[in-house]
Amino acid sequence: MATSVLALALERRAWSLAALCLLLGVADAATRLPPETLENLMELLERNPGARRGR
């Protein structure tokens, strides 16, 4: 069974690689959203910046 790059990065505690994998996944998902959905998401994140890091 093949193991994903993200799974290997997490197992090896390679946090920069894990973050890159997650970023690529989010970017790919964002390209599939309707434009208004992405705009709404960005507005929500800009209004509540502390929500991104649990502050």
Buried (B, 14 or more C-beta within 10 A) or exposed (E): EEEEEBEEBBEEEBEEBBEBBEEEEEEEEEEEEEEEEBEEEEEEEEEEEEEEEEE
